[in-house]
């Protein structure tokens, strides 16, 4: 079952399984930032209003806006 990043809570871990097909331009940016299929990450924190979301992957922290994060399809670990 694939989820969106906004379905996770702080401390949860996940794995990237794919991308929304309609967002090809932004997909390339996410790939360049290291969010390739199979990459595992953990949710570090959410801003008070839920946007942006900070995740930790490959030894660094990455902050994504909610609409940017909606492009990712993930599975919860």
PDB file of N, CA, C, O and CB in Angstrom:
ATOM      1  N   UNK A   1       0.851  -1.186   0.000  1.00  0.00           N
ATOM      2  CA  UNK A   1       0.000   0.000   0.000  1.00  0.00           C
ATOM      3  C   UNK A   1       0.890   1.241   0.000  1.00  0.00           C
ATOM      4  O   UNK A   1       1.768   1.373   0.852  1.00  0.00           O
ATOM      5  CB  UNK A   1      -0.964   0.003   1.230  1.00  0.00           C
ATOM      6  N   UNK A   2       0.671   2.144  -0.941  1.00  0.00           N
ATOM      7  CA  UNK A   2       1.457   3.366  -0.994  1.00  0.00           C
ATOM      8  C   UNK A   2       0.736   4.481  -0.246  1.00  0.00           C
ATOM      9  O   UNK A   2      -0.491   4.576  -0.246  1.00  0.00           O
ATOM     10  CB  UNK A   2       1.725   3.778  -2.453  1.00  0.00           C
ATOM     11  N   UNK A   3       1.538   5.310   0.385  1.00  0.00           N
ATOM     12  CA  UNK A   3       1.039   6.429   1.169  1.00  0.00           C
ATOM     13  C   UNK A   3       1.672   7.712   0.664  1.00  0.00           C
ATOM     14  O   UNK A   3       2.532   7.701  -0.217  1.00  0.00           O
ATOM     15  CB  UNK A   3       1.329   6.229   2.674  1.00  0.00           C
ATOM     16  N   UNK A   4       1.229   8.811   1.241  1.00  0.00           N
ATOM     17  CA  UNK A   4       1.854  10.103   1.017  1.00  0.00           C
ATOM     18  C   UNK A   4       2.645  10.457   2.265  1.00  0.00           C
ATOM     19  O   UNK A   4       2.353   9.949   3.347  1.00  0.00           O
ATOM     20  CB  UNK A   4       0.796  11.204   0.683  1.00  0.00           C
ATOM     21  N   UNK A   5       3.619  11.301   2.130  1.00  0.00           N
ATOM     22  CA  UNK A   5       4.449  11.697   3.256  1.00  0.00           C
ATOM     23  C   UNK A   5       3.627  12.348   4.367  1.00  0.00           C
ATOM     24  O   UNK A   5       3.976  12.228   5.541  1.00  0.00           O
ATOM     25  CB  UNK A   5       5.537  12.646   2.791  1.00  0.00           C
ATOM     26  N   UNK A   6       2.556  13.028   4.016  1.00  0.00           N
ATOM     27  CA  UNK A   6       1.721  13.695   5.025  1.00  0.00           C
ATOM     28  C   UNK A   6       0.956  12.702   5.907  1.00  0.00           C
ATOM     29  O   UNK A   6       0.402  13.098   6.932  1.00  0.00           O
ATOM     30  CB  UNK A   6       0.734  14.634   4.341  1.00  0.00           C
ATOM     31  N   UNK A   7       0.914  11.412   5.524  1.00  0.00           N
ATOM     32  CA  UNK A   7       0.252  10.393   6.324  1.00  0.00           C
ATOM     33  C   UNK A   7       1.125   9.880   7.468  1.00  0.00           C
ATOM     34  O   UNK A   7       0.642   9.152   8.335  1.00  0.00           O
ATOM     35  CB  UNK A   7      -0.155   9.243   5.445  1.00  0.00           C
ATOM     36  N   UNK A   8       2.405  10.254   7.477  1.00  0.00           N
ATOM     37  CA  UNK A   8       3.318   9.815   8.523  1.00  0.00           C
ATOM     38  C   UNK A   8       3.358  10.829   9.661  1.00  0.00           C
ATOM     39  O   UNK A   8       2.924  11.970   9.505  1.00  0.00           O
ATOM     40  CB  UNK A   8       4.723   9.599   7.952  1.00  0.00           C
ATOM     41  N   UNK A   9       3.881  10.401  10.806  1.00  0.00           N
ATOM     42  CA  UNK A   9       4.050  11.290  11.948  1.00  0.00           C
ATOM     43  C   UNK A   9       5.534  11.365  12.298  1.00  0.00           C
ATOM     44  O   UNK A   9       6.339  10.577  11.801  1.00  0.00           O
ATOM     45  CB  UNK A   9       3.213  10.802  13.168  1.00  0.00           C
ATOM     46  N   UNK A  10       5.884  12.315  13.154  1.00  0.00           N
ATOM     47  CA  UNK A  10       7.267  12.481  13.577  1.00  0.00           C
ATOM     48  C   UNK A  10       7.803  11.183  14.171  1.00  0.00           C
ATOM     49  O   UNK A  10       7.159  10.571  15.023  1.00  0.00           O
ATOM     50  CB  UNK A  10       7.386  13.623  14.593  1.00  0.00           C
ATOM     51  N   UNK A  11       8.973  10.770  13.722  1.00  0.00           N
ATOM     52  CA  UNK A  11       9.595   9.548  14.195  1.00  0.00           C
ATOM     53  C   UNK A  11       9.336   8.341  13.316  1.00  0.00           C
ATOM     54  O   UNK A  11      10.023   7.328  13.447  1.00  0.00           O
ATOM     55  CB  UNK A  11       9.130   9.259  15.561  1.00  0.00           C
ATOM     56  N   UNK A  12       8.352   8.426  12.416  1.00  0.00           N
ATOM     57  CA  UNK A  12       8.064   7.318  11.503  1.00  0.00           C
ATOM     58  C   UNK A  12       9.169   7.196  10.448  1.00  0.00           C
ATOM     59  O   UNK A  12       9.846   8.170  10.121  1.00  0.00           O
ATOM     60  CB  UNK A  12       6.687   7.521  10.821  1.00  0.00           C
ATOM     61  N   UNK A  13       9.329   6.008   9.939  1.00  0.00           N
ATOM     62  CA  UNK A  13      10.281   5.755   8.857  1.00  0.00           C
ATOM     63  C   UNK A  13       9.528   5.282   7.627  1.00  0.00           C
ATOM     64  O   UNK A  13       8.446   4.703   7.723  1.00  0.00           O
ATOM     65  CB  UNK A  13      11.346   4.710   9.281  1.00  0.00           C
ATOM     66  N   UNK A  14      10.118   5.539   6.473  1.00  0.00           N
ATOM     67  CA  UNK A  14       9.479   5.134   5.230  1.00  0.00           C
ATOM     68  C   UNK A  14      10.503   4.865   4.147  1.00  0.00           C
ATOM     69  O   UNK A  14      11.706   5.052   4.333  1.00  0.00           O
ATOM     70  CB  UNK A  14       8.501   6.193   4.769  1.00  0.00           C
ATOM     71  N   UNK A  15       9.991   4.422   3.010  1.00  0.00           N
ATOM     72  CA  UNK A  15      10.835   4.133   1.848  1.00  0.00           C
ATOM     73  C   UNK A  15      10.126   4.701   0.620  1.00  0.00           C
ATOM     74  O   UNK A  15       8.915   4.542   0.463  1.00  0.00           O
ATOM     75  CB  UNK A  15      11.106   2.579   1.692  1.00  0.00           C
ATOM     76  N   UNK A  16      10.881   5.354  -0.237  1.00  0.00           N
ATOM     77  CA  UNK A  16      10.338   5.894  -1.484  1.00  0.00           C
ATOM     78  C   UNK A  16      10.065   4.729  -2.427  1.00  0.00           C
ATOM     79  O   UNK A  16      10.949   3.910  -2.675  1.00  0.00           O
ATOM     80  CB  UNK A  16      11.320   6.932  -2.137  1.00  0.00           C
ATOM     81  N   UNK A  17       8.837   4.651  -2.958  1.00  0.00           N
ATOM     82  CA  UNK A  17       8.505   3.586  -3.905  1.00  0.00           C
ATOM     83  C   UNK A  17       8.193   4.114  -5.303  1.00  0.00           C
ATOM     84  O   UNK A  17       8.167   3.338  -6.259  1.00  0.00           O
ATOM     85  CB  UNK A  17       7.325   2.793  -3.390  1.00  0.00           C
ATOM     86  N   UNK A  18       7.954   5.419  -5.441  1.00  0.00           N
ATOM     87  CA  UNK A  18       7.663   5.966  -6.757  1.00  0.00           C
ATOM     88  C   UNK A  18       7.247   7.414  -6.689  1.00  0.00           C
ATOM     89  O   UNK A  18       7.328   8.057  -5.642  1.00  0.00           O
ATOM     90  CB  UNK A  18       6.590   5.162  -7.428  1.00  0.00           C
ATOM     91  N   UNK A  19       6.795   7.923  -7.836  1.00  0.00           N
ATOM     92  CA  UNK A  19       6.415   9.319  -7.966  1.00  0.00           C
ATOM     93  C   UNK A  19       5.108   9.436  -8.734  1.00  0.00           C
ATOM     94  O   UNK A  19       4.747   8.550  -9.508  1.00  0.00           O
ATOM     95  CB  UNK A  19       7.523  10.120  -8.662  1.00  0.00           C
ATOM     96  N   UNK A  20       4.407  10.534  -8.513  1.00  0.00           N
ATOM     97  CA  UNK A  20       3.207  10.858  -9.268  1.00  0.00           C
ATOM     98  C   UNK A  20       3.624  11.137 -10.716  1.00  0.00           C
ATOM     99  O   UNK A  20       4.538  11.925 -10.955  1.00  0.00           O
ATOM    100  CB  UNK A  20       2.450  12.087  -8.639  1.00  0.00           C
ATOM    101  N   UNK A  21       2.974  10.511 -11.656  1.00  0.00           N
ATOM    102  CA  UNK A  21       3.344  10.628 -13.073  1.00  0.00           C
ATOM    103  C   UNK A  21       3.089  12.016 -13.659  1.00  0.00           C
ATOM    104  O   UNK A  21       3.694  12.374 -14.670  1.00  0.00           O
ATOM    105  CB  UNK A  21       2.587   9.608 -13.878  1.00  0.00           C
ATOM    106  N   UNK A  22       2.208  12.801 -13.046  1.00  0.00           N
ATOM    107  CA  UNK A  22       1.847  14.104 -13.598  1.00  0.00           C
ATOM    108  C   UNK A  22       2.851  15.196 -13.275  1.00  0.00           C
ATOM    109  O   UNK A  22       2.764  16.287 -13.837  1.00  0.00           O
ATOM    110  CB  UNK A  22       0.504  14.509 -13.094  1.00  0.00           C
ATOM    111  N   UNK A  23       3.795  14.935 -12.392  1.00  0.00           N
ATOM    112  CA  UNK A  23       4.743  15.965 -11.944  1.00  0.00           C
ATOM    113  C   UNK A  23       6.159  15.649 -12.405  1.00  0.00           C
ATOM    114  O   UNK A  23       7.063  15.513 -11.581  1.00  0.00           O
ATOM    115  CB  UNK A  23       4.711  16.097 -10.416  1.00  0.00           C
ATOM    116  N   UNK A  24       6.355  15.534 -13.693  1.00  0.00           N
ATOM    117  CA  UNK A  24       7.662  15.121 -14.213  1.00  0.00           C
ATOM    118  C   UNK A  24       8.764  16.129 -13.913  1.00  0.00           C
ATOM    119  O   UNK A  24       9.883  15.731 -13.593  1.00  0.00           O
ATOM    120  CB  UNK A  24       7.576  14.903 -15.704  1.00  0.00           C
ATOM    121  N   UNK A  25       8.477  17.416 -14.007  1.00  0.00           N
ATOM    122  CA  UNK A  25       9.503  18.431 -13.755  1.00  0.00           C
ATOM    123  C   UNK A  25       9.964  18.383 -12.303  1.00  0.00           C
ATOM    124  O   UNK A  25      11.164  18.436 -12.033  1.00  0.00           O
ATOM    125  CB  UNK A  25       8.969  19.835 -14.094  1.00  0.00           C
ATOM    126  N   UNK A  26       9.037  18.284 -11.381  1.00  0.00           N
ATOM    127  CA  UNK A  26       9.433  18.256  -9.981  1.00  0.00           C
ATOM    128  C   UNK A  26      10.041  16.909  -9.608  1.00  0.00           C
ATOM    129  O   UNK A  26      10.861  16.833  -8.693  1.00  0.00           O
ATOM    130  CB  UNK A  26       8.236  18.559  -9.088  1.00  0.00           C
ATOM    131  N   UNK A  27       9.654  15.864 -10.294  1.00  0.00           N
ATOM    132  CA  UNK A  27      10.227  14.531 -10.061  1.00  0.00           C
ATOM    133  C   UNK A  27      11.736  14.563 -10.250  1.00  0.00           C
ATOM    134  O   UNK A  27      12.474  13.966  -9.466  1.00  0.00           O
ATOM    135  CB  UNK A  27       9.593  13.488 -11.009  1.00  0.00           C
ATOM    136  N   UNK A  28      12.197  15.254 -11.284  1.00  0.00           N
ATOM    137  CA  UNK A  28      13.629  15.360 -11.546  1.00  0.00           C
ATOM    138  C   UNK A  28      14.344  16.059 -10.391  1.00  0.00           C
ATOM    139  O   UNK A  28      15.452  15.668 -10.023  1.00  0.00           O
ATOM    140  CB  UNK A  28      13.878  16.115 -12.859  1.00  0.00           C
ATOM    141  N   UNK A  29      13.727  17.077  -9.822  1.00  0.00           N
ATOM    142  CA  UNK A  29      14.330  17.783  -8.690  1.00  0.00           C
ATOM    143  C   UNK A  29      14.436  16.868  -7.475  1.00  0.00           C
ATOM    144  O   UNK A  29      15.456  16.866  -6.785  1.00  0.00           O
ATOM    145  CB  UNK A  29      13.513  19.035  -8.338  1.00  0.00           C
ATOM    146  N   UNK A  30      13.389  16.093  -7.212  1.00  0.00           N
ATOM    147  CA  UNK A  30      13.415  15.171  -6.078  1.00  0.00           C
ATOM    148  C   UNK A  30      14.492  14.104  -6.271  1.00  0.00           C
ATOM    149  O   UNK A  30      15.189  13.751  -5.319  1.00  0.00           O
ATOM    150  CB  UNK A  30      12.039  14.509  -5.894  1.00  0.00           C
ATOM    151  N   UNK A  31      14.631  13.599  -7.474  1.00  0.00           N
ATOM    152  CA  UNK A  31      15.684  12.620  -7.769  1.00  0.00           C
ATOM    153  C   UNK A  31      17.060  13.226  -7.530  1.00  0.00           C
ATOM    154  O   UNK A  31      17.942  12.567  -6.981  1.00  0.00           O
ATOM    155  CB  UNK A  31      15.570  12.119  -9.224  1.00  0.00           C
ATOM    156  N   UNK A  32      17.248  14.484  -7.941  1.00  0.00           N
ATOM    157  CA  UNK A  32      18.530  15.159  -7.742  1.00  0.00           C
ATOM    158  C   UNK A  32      18.834  15.379  -6.265  1.00  0.00           C
ATOM    159  O   UNK A  32      20.001  15.453  -5.880  1.00  0.00           O
ATOM    160  CB  UNK A  32      18.538  16.493  -8.472  1.00  0.00           C
ATOM    161  N   UNK A  33      17.800  15.484  -5.433  1.00  0.00           N
ATOM    162  CA  UNK A  33      17.986  15.672  -3.990  1.00  0.00           C
ATOM    163  C   UNK A  33      18.193  14.350  -3.256  1.00  0.00           C
ATOM    164  O   UNK A  33      18.331  14.339  -2.033  1.00  0.00           O
ATOM    165  CB  UNK A  33      16.786  16.398  -3.402  1.00  0.00           C
ATOM    166  N   UNK A  34      18.218  13.242  -3.985  1.00  0.00           N
ATOM    167  CA  UNK A  34      18.498  11.955  -3.372  1.00  0.00           C
ATOM    168  C   UNK A  34      17.286  11.107  -3.060  1.00  0.00           C
ATOM    169  O   UNK A  34      17.429  10.042  -2.460  1.00  0.00           O
ATOM    170  CB  UNK A  34      19.243  12.165  -2.146  1.00  0.00           C
ATOM    171  N   UNK A  35      16.107  11.536  -3.442  1.00  0.00           N
ATOM    172  CA  UNK A  35      14.880  10.771  -3.179  1.00  0.00           C
ATOM    173  C   UNK A  35      14.610   9.802  -4.329  1.00  0.00           C
ATOM    174  O   UNK A  35      13.638   9.953  -5.069  1.00  0.00           O
ATOM    175  CB  UNK A  35      13.668  11.724  -2.980  1.00  0.00           C
ATOM    176  N   UNK A  36      15.474   8.821  -4.463  1.00  0.00           N
ATOM    177  CA  UNK A  36      15.336   7.814  -5.502  1.00  0.00           C
ATOM    178  C   UNK A  36      14.529   6.632  -4.959  1.00  0.00           C
ATOM    179  O   UNK A  36      14.513   6.413  -3.748  1.00  0.00           O
ATOM    180  CB  UNK A  36      16.728   7.349  -6.007  1.00  0.00           C
ATOM    181  N   UNK A  37      13.865   5.871  -5.818  1.00  0.00           N
ATOM    182  CA  UNK A  37      13.125   4.706  -5.344  1.00  0.00           C
ATOM    183  C   UNK A  37      14.022   3.760  -4.539  1.00  0.00           C
ATOM    184  O   UNK A  37      15.139   3.441  -4.945  1.00  0.00           O
ATOM    185  CB  UNK A  37      12.505   3.961  -6.526  1.00  0.00           C
ATOM    186  N   UNK A  38      13.506   3.326  -3.398  1.00  0.00           N
ATOM    187  CA  UNK A  38      14.250   2.449  -2.507  1.00  0.00           C
ATOM    188  C   UNK A  38      14.940   3.178  -1.371  1.00  0.00           C
ATOM    189  O   UNK A  38      15.404   2.542  -0.424  1.00  0.00           O
ATOM    190  CB  UNK A  38      15.258   1.692  -3.284  1.00  0.00           C
ATOM    191  N   UNK A  39      15.018   4.505  -1.444  1.00  0.00           N
ATOM    192  CA  UNK A  39      15.675   5.287  -0.401  1.00  0.00           C
ATOM    193  C   UNK A  39      14.833   5.285   0.873  1.00  0.00           C
ATOM    194  O   UNK A  39      13.638   5.576   0.844  1.00  0.00           O
ATOM    195  CB  UNK A  39      15.922   6.731  -0.880  1.00  0.00           C
ATOM    196  N   UNK A  40      15.479   4.954   1.990  1.00  0.00           N
ATOM    197  CA  UNK A  40      14.790   4.976   3.280  1.00  0.00           C
ATOM    198  C   UNK A  40      15.042   6.306   3.964  1.00  0.00           C
ATOM    199  O   UNK A  40      16.109   6.901   3.810  1.00  0.00           O
ATOM    200  CB  UNK A  40      15.253   3.805   4.179  1.00  0.00           C
ATOM    201  N   UNK A  41      14.060   6.769   4.719  1.00  0.00           N
ATOM    202  CA  UNK A  41      14.145   8.053   5.411  1.00  0.00           C
ATOM    203  C   UNK A  41      13.366   7.974   6.709  1.00  0.00           C
ATOM    204  O   UNK A  41      12.603   7.036   6.937  1.00  0.00           O
ATOM    205  CB  UNK A  41      13.613   9.203   4.524  1.00  0.00           C
ATOM    206  N   UNK A  42      13.569   8.977   7.558  1.00  0.00           N
ATOM    207  CA  UNK A  42      12.757   9.102   8.775  1.00  0.00           C
ATOM    208  C   UNK A  42      12.230  10.527   8.848  1.00  0.00           C
ATOM    209  O   UNK A  42      12.898  11.468   8.421  1.00  0.00           O
ATOM    210  CB  UNK A  42      13.587   8.743  10.063  1.00  0.00           C
ATOM    211  N   UNK A  43      11.034  10.678   9.387  1.00  0.00           N
ATOM    212  CA  UNK A  43      10.416  11.992   9.534  1.00  0.00           C
ATOM    213  C   UNK A  43      10.971  12.623  10.808  1.00  0.00           C
ATOM    214  O   UNK A  43      10.784  12.094  11.905  1.00  0.00           O
ATOM    215  CB  UNK A  43       8.842  11.890   9.580  1.00  0.00           C
ATOM    216  N   UNK A  44      11.649  13.749  10.656  1.00  0.00           N
ATOM    217  CA  UNK A  44      12.267  14.436  11.785  1.00  0.00           C
ATOM    218  C   UNK A  44      11.268  15.341  12.489  1.00  0.00           C
ATOM    219  O   UNK A  44      11.137  15.303  13.712  1.00  0.00           O
ATOM    220  CB  UNK A  44      13.470  15.248  11.320  1.00  0.00           C
ATOM    221  N   UNK A  45      10.562  16.157  11.707  1.00  0.00           N
ATOM    222  CA  UNK A  45       9.583  17.068  12.307  1.00  0.00           C
ATOM    223  C   UNK A  45       8.670  17.686  11.257  1.00  0.00           C
ATOM    224  O   UNK A  45       8.969  17.718  10.063  1.00  0.00           O
ATOM    225  CB  UNK A  45      10.294  18.169  13.084  1.00  0.00           C
ATOM    226  N   UNK A  46       7.557  18.169  11.756  1.00  0.00           N
ATOM    227  CA  UNK A  46       6.597  18.933  10.965  1.00  0.00           C
ATOM    228  C   UNK A  46       6.567  20.351  11.532  1.00  0.00           C
ATOM    229  O   UNK A  46       6.691  20.529  12.744  1.00  0.00           O
ATOM    230  CB  UNK A  46       5.162  18.268  10.989  1.00  0.00           C
ATOM    231  N   UNK A  47       6.409  21.339  10.696  1.00  0.00           N
ATOM    232  CA  UNK A  47       6.229  22.706  11.178  1.00  0.00           C
ATOM    233  C   UNK A  47       4.885  22.781  11.912  1.00  0.00           C
ATOM    234  O   UNK A  47       4.022  21.931  11.691  1.00  0.00           O
ATOM    235  CB  UNK A  47       6.290  23.743   9.991  1.00  0.00           C
ATOM    236  N   UNK A  48       4.695  23.768  12.768  1.00  0.00           N
ATOM    237  CA  UNK A  48       3.453  23.859  13.551  1.00  0.00           C
ATOM    238  C   UNK A  48       2.169  23.795  12.725  1.00  0.00           C
ATOM    239  O   UNK A  48       1.174  23.241  13.193  1.00  0.00           O
ATOM    240  CB  UNK A  48       3.457  25.130  14.327  1.00  0.00           C
ATOM    241  N   UNK A  49       2.165  24.332  11.538  1.00  0.00           N
ATOM    242  CA  UNK A  49       0.967  24.292  10.698  1.00  0.00           C
ATOM    243  C   UNK A  49       1.001  23.101   9.727  1.00  0.00           C
ATOM    244  O   UNK A  49       0.140  22.986   8.855  1.00  0.00           O
ATOM    245  CB  UNK A  49       0.830  25.609   9.913  1.00  0.00           C
ATOM    246  N   UNK A  50       1.994  22.219   9.880  1.00  0.00           N
ATOM    247  CA  UNK A  50       2.084  21.024   9.043  1.00  0.00           C
ATOM    248  C   UNK A  50       2.858  21.205   7.757  1.00  0.00           C
ATOM    249  O   UNK A  50       2.981  20.262   6.975  1.00  0.00           O
ATOM    250  CB  UNK A  50       0.734  20.556   8.714  1.00  0.00           C
ATOM    251  N   UNK A  51       3.378  22.384   7.520  1.00  0.00           N
ATOM    252  CA  UNK A  51       4.092  22.657   6.284  1.00  0.00           C
ATOM    253  C   UNK A  51       5.254  23.585   6.594  1.00  0.00           C
ATOM    254  O   UNK A  51       4.987  24.685   7.078  1.00  0.00           O
ATOM    255  CB  UNK A  51       3.151  23.278   5.213  1.00  0.00           C
ATOM    256  N   UNK A  52       6.482  23.260   6.370  1.00  0.00           N
ATOM    257  CA  UNK A  52       7.034  22.120   5.654  1.00  0.00           C
ATOM    258  C   UNK A  52       7.267  20.903   6.545  1.00  0.00           C
ATOM    259  O   UNK A  52       7.022  20.936   7.751  1.00  0.00           O
ATOM    260  CB  UNK A  52       8.322  22.515   5.003  1.00  0.00           C
ATOM    261  N   UNK A  53       7.742  19.837   5.923  1.00  0.00           N
ATOM    262  CA  UNK A  53       8.047  18.569   6.580  1.00  0.00           C
ATOM    263  C   UNK A  53       9.556  18.345   6.452  1.00  0.00           C
ATOM    264  O   UNK A  53      10.119  18.502   5.368  1.00  0.00           O
ATOM    265  CB  UNK A  53       7.223  17.369   5.947  1.00  0.00           C
ATOM    266  N   UNK A  54      10.204  17.983   7.549  1.00  0.00           N
ATOM    267  CA  UNK A  54      11.639  17.705   7.497  1.00  0.00           C
ATOM    268  C   UNK A  54      11.869  16.208   7.612  1.00  0.00           C
ATOM    269  O   UNK A  54      11.345  15.554   8.514  1.00  0.00           O
ATOM    270  CB  UNK A  54      12.393  18.460   8.620  1.00  0.00           C
ATOM    271  N   UNK A  55      12.662  15.671   6.684  1.00  0.00           N
ATOM    272  CA  UNK A  55      13.002  14.250   6.726  1.00  0.00           C
ATOM    273  C   UNK A  55      14.525  14.109   6.749  1.00  0.00           C
ATOM    274  O   UNK A  55      15.247  15.003   6.308  1.00  0.00           O
ATOM    275  CB  UNK A  55      12.386  13.486   5.503  1.00  0.00           C
ATOM    276  N   UNK A  56      14.994  12.992   7.260  1.00  0.00           N
ATOM    277  CA  UNK A  56      16.432  12.705   7.291  1.00  0.00           C
ATOM    278  C   UNK A  56      16.683  11.486   6.414  1.00  0.00           C
ATOM    279  O   UNK A  56      16.070  10.434   6.596  1.00  0.00           O
ATOM    280  CB  UNK A  56      16.944  12.462   8.763  1.00  0.00           C
ATOM    281  N   UNK A  57      17.587  11.645   5.467  1.00  0.00           N
ATOM    282  CA  UNK A  57      17.939  10.569   4.554  1.00  0.00           C
ATOM    283  C   UNK A  57      19.388  10.714   4.142  1.00  0.00           C
ATOM    284  O   UNK A  57      19.899  11.828   4.034  1.00  0.00           O
ATOM    285  CB  UNK A  57      17.020  10.566   3.320  1.00  0.00           C
ATOM    286  N   UNK A  58      20.049   9.600   3.913  1.00  0.00           N
ATOM    287  CA  UNK A  58      21.427   9.582   3.410  1.00  0.00           C
ATOM    288  C   UNK A  58      22.365  10.501   4.206  1.00  0.00           C
ATOM    289  O   UNK A  58      23.313  11.050   3.645  1.00  0.00           O
ATOM    290  CB  UNK A  58      21.442   9.988   1.946  1.00  0.00           C
ATOM    291  N   UNK A  59      22.105  10.670   5.508  1.00  0.00           N
ATOM    292  CA  UNK A  59      22.985  11.460   6.367  1.00  0.00           C
ATOM    293  C   UNK A  59      22.743  12.960   6.358  1.00  0.00           C
ATOM    294  O   UNK A  59      23.543  13.703   6.926  1.00  0.00           O
ATOM    295  CB  UNK A  59      24.371  11.213   5.980  1.00  0.00           C
ATOM    296  N   UNK A  60      21.663  13.436   5.731  1.00  0.00           N
ATOM    297  CA  UNK A  60      21.362  14.864   5.772  1.00  0.00           C
ATOM    298  C   UNK A  60      19.872  15.076   5.967  1.00  0.00           C
ATOM    299  O   UNK A  60      19.069  14.160   5.785  1.00  0.00           O
ATOM    300  CB  UNK A  60      21.840  15.562   4.487  1.00  0.00           C
ATOM    301  N   UNK A  61      19.518  16.282   6.335  1.00  0.00           N
ATOM    302  CA  UNK A  61      18.106  16.642   6.526  1.00  0.00           C
ATOM    303  C   UNK A  61      17.618  17.378   5.292  1.00  0.00           C
ATOM    304  O   UNK A  61      18.337  18.183   4.700  1.00  0.00           O
ATOM    305  CB  UNK A  61      17.910  17.518   7.805  1.00  0.00           C
ATOM    306  N   UNK A  62      16.379  17.086   4.915  1.00  0.00           N
ATOM    307  CA  UNK A  62      15.758  17.694   3.743  1.00  0.00           C
ATOM    308  C   UNK A  62      14.379  18.188   4.140  1.00  0.00           C
ATOM    309  O   UNK A  62      13.607  17.457   4.760  1.00  0.00           O
ATOM    310  CB  UNK A  62      15.674  16.686   2.553  1.00  0.00           C
ATOM    311  N   UNK A  63      14.073  19.413   3.788  1.00  0.00           N
ATOM    312  CA  UNK A  63      12.772  19.994   4.104  1.00  0.00           C
ATOM    313  C   UNK A  63      11.966  20.137   2.819  1.00  0.00           C
ATOM    314  O   UNK A  63      12.432  20.710   1.834  1.00  0.00           O
ATOM    315  CB  UNK A  63      12.930  21.369   4.815  1.00  0.00           C
ATOM    316  N   UNK A  64      10.747  19.603   2.848  1.00  0.00           N
ATOM    317  CA  UNK A  64       9.853  19.646   1.684  1.00  0.00           C
ATOM    318  C   UNK A  64       8.535  20.304   2.049  1.00  0.00           C
ATOM    319  O   UNK A  64       8.017  20.090   3.145  1.00  0.00           O
ATOM    320  CB  UNK A  64       9.603  18.230   1.134  1.00  0.00           C
ATOM    321  N   UNK A  65       8.001  21.087   1.161  1.00  0.00           N
ATOM    322  CA  UNK A  65       6.658  21.630   1.347  1.00  0.00           C
ATOM    323  C   UNK A  65       5.648  20.516   1.122  1.00  0.00           C
ATOM    324  O   UNK A  65       5.949  19.515   0.471  1.00  0.00           O
ATOM    325  CB  UNK A  65       6.392  22.827   0.381  1.00  0.00           C
ATOM    326  N   UNK A  66       4.460  20.692   1.658  1.00  0.00           N
ATOM    327  CA  UNK A  66       3.422  19.665   1.582  1.00  0.00           C
ATOM    328  C   UNK A  66       3.081  19.308   0.135  1.00  0.00           C
ATOM    329  O   UNK A  66       2.928  18.130  -0.185  1.00  0.00           O
ATOM    330  CB  UNK A  66       2.167  20.135   2.309  1.00  0.00           C
ATOM    331  N   UNK A  67       2.958  20.306  -0.744  1.00  0.00           N
ATOM    332  CA  UNK A  67       2.621  20.011  -2.141  1.00  0.00           C
ATOM    333  C   UNK A  67       3.778  19.305  -2.857  1.00  0.00           C
ATOM    334  O   UNK A  67       3.548  18.480  -3.740  1.00  0.00           O
ATOM    335  CB  UNK A  67       2.256  21.307  -2.886  1.00  0.00           C
ATOM    336  N   UNK A  68       5.020  19.627  -2.478  1.00  0.00           N
ATOM    337  CA  UNK A  68       6.176  18.928  -3.040  1.00  0.00           C
ATOM    338  C   UNK A  68       6.192  17.474  -2.579  1.00  0.00           C
ATOM    339  O   UNK A  68       6.467  16.565  -3.363  1.00  0.00           O
ATOM    340  CB  UNK A  68       7.489  19.632  -2.636  1.00  0.00           C
ATOM    341  N   UNK A  69       5.897  17.268  -1.306  1.00  0.00           N
ATOM    342  CA  UNK A  69       5.898  15.926  -0.725  1.00  0.00           C
ATOM    343  C   UNK A  69       4.786  15.054  -1.300  1.00  0.00           C
ATOM    344  O   UNK A  69       4.900  13.828  -1.299  1.00  0.00           O
ATOM    345  CB  UNK A  69       5.755  16.010   0.785  1.00  0.00           C
ATOM    346  N   UNK A  70       3.719  15.669  -1.788  1.00  0.00           N
ATOM    347  CA  UNK A  70       2.595  14.894  -2.325  1.00  0.00           C
ATOM    348  C   UNK A  70       2.961  14.174  -3.622  1.00  0.00           C
ATOM    349  O   UNK A  70       2.238  13.273  -4.046  1.00  0.00           O
ATOM    350  CB  UNK A  70       1.399  15.807  -2.565  1.00  0.00           C
ATOM    351  N   UNK A  71       4.063  14.554  -4.255  1.00  0.00           N
ATOM    352  CA  UNK A  71       4.526  13.910  -5.479  1.00  0.00           C
ATOM    353  C   UNK A  71       5.091  12.512  -5.182  1.00  0.00           C
ATOM    354  O   UNK A  71       5.083  11.635  -6.045  1.00  0.00           O
ATOM    355  CB  UNK A  71       5.593  14.783  -6.169  1.00  0.00           C
ATOM    356  N   UNK A  72       5.581  12.318  -3.944  1.00  0.00           N
ATOM    357  CA  UNK A  72       6.200  11.045  -3.540  1.00  0.00           C
ATOM    358  C   UNK A  72       5.187   9.987  -3.171  1.00  0.00           C
ATOM    359  O   UNK A  72       4.192  10.276  -2.507  1.00  0.00           O
ATOM    360  CB  UNK A  72       7.125  11.266  -2.377  1.00  0.00           C
ATOM    361  N   UNK A  73       5.433   8.765  -3.598  1.00  0.00           N
ATOM    362  CA  UNK A  73       4.679   7.611  -3.122  1.00  0.00           C
ATOM    363  C   UNK A  73       5.628   6.849  -2.220  1.00  0.00           C
ATOM    364  O   UNK A  73       6.747   6.533  -2.624  1.00  0.00           O
ATOM    365  CB  UNK A  73       4.132   6.707  -4.311  1.00  0.00           C
ATOM    366  N   UNK A  74       5.195   6.551  -1.003  1.00  0.00           N
ATOM    367  CA  UNK A  74       6.070   5.917  -0.038  1.00  0.00           C
ATOM    368  C   UNK A  74       5.369   4.722   0.601  1.00  0.00           C
ATOM    369  O   UNK A  74       4.156   4.552   0.480  1.00  0.00           O
ATOM    370  CB  UNK A  74       6.510   6.923   1.032  1.00  0.00           C
ATOM    371  N   UNK A  75       6.161   3.906   1.281  1.00  0.00           N
ATOM    372  CA  UNK A  75       5.610   2.851   2.114  1.00  0.00           C
ATOM    373  C   UNK A  75       6.188   3.046   3.511  1.00  0.00           C
ATOM    374  O   UNK A  75       7.351   3.417   3.666  1.00  0.00           O
ATOM    375  CB  UNK A  75       5.939   1.418   1.539  1.00  0.00           C
ATOM    376  N   UNK A  76       5.378   2.795   4.506  1.00  0.00           N
ATOM    377  CA  UNK A  76       5.800   2.956   5.892  1.00  0.00           C
ATOM    378  C   UNK A  76       6.588   1.724   6.321  1.00  0.00           C
ATOM    379  O   UNK A  76       6.207   0.594   6.014  1.00  0.00           O
ATOM    380  CB  UNK A  76       4.579   3.183   6.825  1.00  0.00           C
ATOM    381  N   UNK A  77       7.691   1.952   7.034  1.00  0.00           N
ATOM    382  CA  UNK A  77       8.511   0.854   7.536  1.00  0.00           C
ATOM    383  C   UNK A  77       8.213   0.580   8.989  1.00  0.00           C
ATOM    384  O   UNK A  77       8.811  -0.315   9.585  1.00  0.00           O
ATOM    385  CB  UNK A  77       9.988   1.160   7.356  1.00  0.00           C
TER     386      UNK A  77
END
